Amino acid sequence: MRAVMTGRTAFDGQRTARMSDRDRGRMLGVIAGLIHRNADHLTELEVRDCGKLIAEARNDIAPAASLIESAKGLG
């Protein structure tokens, strides 16, 4: 619930829209790093939430981090 409320606040306040490209890139880098560091836990959550096989869930997590990393350069 906290994540949803934080996202809503960021969206409503357009905080990220006012960020510099450099700061936004850093933020995206942090998010991608968190995904990489917590990949095992995120995989477990995906298995429990969606009923996916472990290998399938694992194959969903890494590309998500890579996609966020590639967005760092879009500004």
Secondary structure, 3 states (H helix, E strand, C coil): CHHHHHHHHHHHHCCHHHCCHHHHHHHHHHHHHHHHHCHHHHHHHHHHHHCCCHHHHHHHHHHHHHHHHHHCCCC
